[in-house]
Amino acid sequence: MKKILIIGGIILILAGLYWQWLSKFPLGRLPVDILVNKQHLKIYFPLTTMLLLSVMLSLLFWLFRK
């Protein structure tokens, strides 16, 4: 458990350092991501992005378990 937390912390630190470069990836602006933009209301539901991240994390955890 400690090893997973340390690795997760390192990944978050690296993501923070490279945030400007990572923000150029189209995650969050994929097709089927829902955006409702009205006068005083903005709702954003990244459906495709969440599904893609879920699949990627599931594969990553499956590989680490093996």
N, C-alpha and C positions, 0 to 999 in steps of 0.2 A: 504494500500500500504506500509506503514511504517513497519507493522508487517511482511510482506512477505520479505522485504529487510533485516530486522534484522535476520529472520530465515535463509534466504539464506546466509548471512554473517557467521552465526554460523556454518552452514553446511560446508562452504568452509574452515573455520578455523579448524574444526574437521577433514576434509579430508586432510588438510595439515599436521596436527599432526600425523595422522595415515597413511601417504602416503606409507611407507615401507610395512606395512601390506596390504594395499589396492592394491599395485602393484602386489601382488601374485595372484589376481583374473585374470581370463583369458580374461577380457574385452580388446579388441584391438587385440586379437589373436584368434578370433572365426572363424569357417568355413565361407567361402564366403567373408571374409575380403580380399581385393585385395592389393597385394604388387607387384610392378614392380621394380625390382632391376637390373639395368644395370650398365655399367662401370662408367659413370659420372652422373647417374640419379637414384634417388630413389623416387618413388611415392607410397604413402600408402593411401588407401581409405577404411576406416573401415565400410563397408556397413552393415554387420550384427550388429555390435556394435551400430551404429547409430540408426538402427531400434529398437533394444532392449531398448536402453535408451529412445527413443521417446515413446515407449509403457509404460515403467515404469513411466516416468514423466507425461504422460497423465492420467494414473490411479491415481497417487499421487495427481494431481491437481483436478481430479474428486472427489476424496475422501474428499479433503479439502473444496471443494465447497459445498458438502452435509451438 
